[in-house]
Amino acid sequence: MPSFWQVGAAMVTVLALLILALKFLGRLQNGRGAQDSVRLLKVRRLGPKRDLETLRVDDEVFTIYRHDGGMVLLRREPHVDYVEREPVVTPDTAVAGLGRKLMAMAASAGGSSRPAEDR
């Protein structure tokens, strides 16, 4: 019958090997770049718990309709085709158009589109 010390040493050895194996597997996964292979490109909110999402997985782009009960794949296309079809929106162009839209909305609601200092 093995002694208490032999059983304890065997358990420590097995735990140490398990930890080393998990660290090795973690390095293999990080080196592969699994985090960068899936990116969320665009989300359009359609209502509570309803979204249209555009995901990039490696070199393919998927458009998915997500709702409370599940997901539906709407489109699957190569990334090159998606880039040619969709316009590139930079933060500068997105903000520049937003100011004009807000001013037009304020004017159509009956408010002034000019700041208070200019009146």
N, C-alpha and C positions, 0 to 999 in steps of 0.2 A: 504494500500500500504506500502511495507517495506521501511525502510529508507536507505539512502546511506550507513550508517555504517553497517547495517545488511547484505546488499549485499556484501560489502567488506569483512566482517568477514566470510561469507559463502564461498567466493572464496578462501580466505587464508586457511580455514579449508580443502577444497577439494584439493588444491594444496599440502598441507602438507601430507594428506593421500596418495596422488598419489606418492609423493617422497618416503614415507615410504614403500609403496608397491613395488616400483621399486628396492629399496635397498634390501628388503627381497627376491625378486626374483633373484637378482644378487648373493646373498649369497647362495641360493639354487643351482644355476647353478655352482658356484665355488666349492662348497662342493662336487658336483657330479664328478668332475674331467673330464669335457667335453673336456678340452684342451688336455689332455693326451690320449684320446681315439683314436685320429687320428694322425698318424705320417707318414712322408714322408721318406721311407727307401732308395730309390735309384732313380736317374734320369739319363737316357741315352739320350743325344741329338742326334737326327737323322737328323737335318737340321734346317733351319729357321722355327720357329713356329711348329716344330714337335718333340715330346718327347715320350719316353717310361718311365712311372713312376710306381714305386712300392710303394703302400700305405698299411699301417697297420691300420685297423679299428677294435678296440677291439682285438679279437682273430682270425681275418681273414686277409689274405693278398690278395690284388687286384693288378693285373698288368693291366695298362691302357695305351692305345695309344692315345695321345692327338695331335690334329692337329688344323689348323686354323678354320675348320668348326665344330668341336665337339670332342667327346671322344668315344672310343670303348673299352669295357671291353674284355680283352684277356684271363685272367685267374683269378680264385677265388679259394683259398686254405686255409686250416687252418694254423695258424702261426707255429705250431709244424712241419708240413711238409716242410714249407719254410726254417726253420732254419736247418733242416736235409739236404736239397738239396743245399742250398747256402753256400759257404765257408765263414768263418768269416774273414774279412779283417781288420787288425789293422793298425793304422797309420804307425807303424814301418815297417811292411812288405810291405806296399804300396810304401813307399819312398825308401826302399832298392832296390826293383825291378826297380824303375824308373831311378836310376842312371845308371844301366847296360844297360837299353834300350836306354837312351840318348847317351851313349858312343857308342853303336852299330850303332845307326842311324848316328852319326857323322862320324864313320869310313866308313860306306857304302856310304856316300855322298862324300867321298874323303878327308875329314878332318882327323886330327889326333885324336885318342881317348885318348891320354895322355895329361896331363896339360903341359903348356909351360915351367914350372920349370924343368920337368923331361927330356927334350930334350937335 
